[in-house]
């Protein structure tokens, strides 16, 4: 079965395969997500405006692997460490692979790799790279569900991976 490219932009490609239309990334080899819990028992979350949904979104630190010029073939653990630092200002002593899976199997070929960060410590401001406006939140684990409800009440959307992170943090 061969792919038929329906449209290709700078970062995405719309493909048809066997009558199924879906999206592929053209500028990255993978996607990483980081669950970071501080020694004080706080889940590190980020919030940023997301144009496709027209709202601020509460998320875990995350990003692409191999998307920067000259970074083709970047290891997923390296990308996870880089994204954690860029977005939150935290470094981790260790990253543990917890799972891999599709983000939306009916829409995209994208597969995410989720890491649990151990021994996190704040070494910088975070907030993202140029063009990003990321707000960092530290929420005590027992308070996360109520905090997320309050965020939704003020108009934010919550990425469901945050709820999965609560399960992994409780293991």
C-alpha positions as CSV (number, residue, x, y, z in Angstrom):
1,X,0.0,0.0,0.0
2,X,1.5,3.3,-1.1
3,X,1.0,6.7,0.5
4,X,-0.5,9.5,-1.5
5,X,0.6,13.0,-0.3
6,X,-2.5,15.2,-0.4
7,X,-0.7,18.3,1.0
8,X,2.6,19.1,2.5
9,X,3.4,22.2,4.6
10,X,6.4,23.3,6.5
11,X,5.9,21.0,9.4
12,X,3.1,18.6,8.5
13,X,2.1,16.3,5.7
14,X,-1.5,15.1,4.9
15,X,-1.3,11.6,3.6
16,X,-3.8,9.1,2.2
17,X,-3.1,5.4,2.7
18,X,-5.7,2.7,1.8
19,X,-8.5,5.4,1.9
20,X,-7.5,6.6,5.3
21,X,-6.3,10.3,5.6
22,X,-4.0,11.2,8.4
23,X,-1.2,13.7,9.3
24,X,2.5,13.1,9.7
25,X,5.2,15.3,11.1
26,X,7.9,16.2,8.6
27,X,10.4,17.8,11.0
28,X,10.9,15.4,13.9
29,X,11.6,11.8,14.7
30,X,9.6,11.6,17.9
31,X,7.6,13.3,20.6
32,X,8.6,13.2,24.3
33,X,6.5,14.0,27.4
34,X,7.9,14.4,30.9
35,X,6.2,13.7,34.2
36,X,8.2,15.7,36.8
37,X,7.4,15.6,40.5
38,X,9.4,17.7,42.9
39,X,10.8,16.4,46.2
40,X,8.0,18.4,47.8
41,X,5.5,16.2,46.0
42,X,4.4,18.8,43.4
43,X,3.5,17.9,39.8
44,X,5.2,20.3,37.4
45,X,2.8,21.5,34.8
46,X,2.9,24.1,32.0
47,X,0.3,26.3,30.5
48,X,0.4,27.9,27.1
49,X,-2.0,29.3,24.5
50,X,-2.6,26.7,21.8
51,X,-3.9,28.3,18.5
52,X,-5.5,25.1,17.1
53,X,-7.9,25.0,20.1
54,X,-8.1,28.7,20.7
55,X,-7.5,28.4,24.4
56,X,-4.8,28.0,27.1
57,X,-3.9,24.4,27.7
58,X,-2.6,22.8,30.9
59,X,0.0,20.2,29.8
60,X,3.1,18.2,30.9
61,X,6.4,19.5,29.6
62,X,6.8,18.0,26.1
63,X,8.3,18.5,22.7
64,X,9.8,17.1,19.6
65,X,12.9,15.1,19.1
66,X,15.2,16.1,16.2
67,X,13.3,19.2,15.2
68,X,16.1,21.7,15.6
69,X,18.5,22.2,12.7
70,X,21.4,19.8,13.0
71,X,19.6,17.7,15.6
72,X,18.4,14.9,13.2
73,X,18.6,11.6,15.1
74,X,18.5,13.2,18.5
75,X,17.9,10.6,21.2
76,X,14.6,10.7,22.9
77,X,16.1,11.0,26.4
78,X,18.2,13.9,25.3
79,X,15.1,15.6,23.8
80,X,13.1,15.0,27.1
81,X,15.9,16.6,29.2
82,X,16.1,19.5,26.8
83,X,12.4,20.1,26.8
84,X,12.1,19.8,30.6
85,X,14.8,22.4,31.0
86,X,13.6,24.8,28.3
87,X,10.0,24.7,29.4
88,X,10.3,24.5,33.2
89,X,13.8,25.3,34.2
90,X,14.2,21.9,35.8
91,X,16.9,19.2,35.4
92,X,16.5,15.6,36.3
93,X,18.9,13.1,37.8
94,X,17.3,10.3,35.9
95,X,14.6,9.7,33.3
96,X,12.6,6.5,33.4
97,X,10.7,5.4,30.3
98,X,7.1,4.7,31.4
99,X,5.2,4.2,28.2
100,X,4.9,4.8,24.4
101,X,1.7,5.3,22.5
102,X,-0.3,7.1,19.8
103,X,-1.6,10.6,20.5
104,X,-4.7,10.2,18.3
105,X,-4.4,7.0,16.2
106,X,-7.2,8.0,13.9
107,X,-5.7,11.4,13.0
108,X,-1.9,11.2,13.1
109,X,1.0,8.7,12.9
110,X,2.5,10.5,15.9
111,X,3.7,8.3,18.8
112,X,4.7,9.8,22.1
113,X,7.3,8.5,24.5
114,X,6.6,9.3,28.2
115,X,9.3,9.6,30.8
116,X,9.2,10.0,34.5
117,X,11.8,12.5,35.8
118,X,13.5,11.6,39.1
119,X,15.5,13.9,41.2
120,X,14.3,17.1,39.6
121,X,15.8,20.4,40.7
122,X,15.2,23.9,39.5
123,X,18.2,25.4,37.7
124,X,16.7,28.0,35.5
125,X,13.6,30.1,34.8
126,X,12.0,27.9,32.1
127,X,9.2,29.5,30.1
128,X,10.1,28.0,26.7
129,X,12.2,29.2,23.8
130,X,11.7,32.3,21.6
131,X,8.1,32.5,20.5
132,X,6.8,30.5,23.4
133,X,5.0,32.0,26.4
134,X,4.9,29.2,28.9
135,X,3.6,29.6,32.5
136,X,5.0,27.0,35.0
137,X,2.7,25.6,37.7
138,X,3.8,23.5,40.7
139,X,0.7,21.7,42.1
140,X,0.8,19.4,45.1
141,X,-0.2,15.9,43.9
142,X,-3.3,15.6,46.2
143,X,-4.5,19.0,44.9
144,X,-4.1,18.4,41.2
145,X,-7.7,17.3,40.4
146,X,-9.3,20.3,42.1
147,X,-6.6,22.6,40.6
148,X,-7.4,21.3,37.1
149,X,-11.2,21.8,37.7
150,X,-10.5,25.4,38.6
151,X,-8.3,25.8,35.5
152,X,-11.1,24.5,33.4
153,X,-13.6,26.8,35.1
154,X,-11.4,29.8,34.0
155,X,-11.4,28.6,30.4
156,X,-8.3,26.5,30.1
157,X,-8.3,23.1,28.5
158,X,-6.5,20.1,30.2
159,X,-4.5,17.7,28.1
160,X,-5.7,14.2,29.2
161,X,-2.0,13.1,29.6
162,X,-2.0,15.1,32.8
163,X,-4.6,12.7,34.3
164,X,-2.4,9.8,33.1
165,X,0.5,11.4,34.9
166,X,-1.4,11.3,38.1
167,X,-1.7,7.5,37.7
168,X,2.0,7.1,37.0
169,X,3.0,9.4,39.8
170,X,0.9,7.3,42.2
171,X,2.6,4.0,41.3
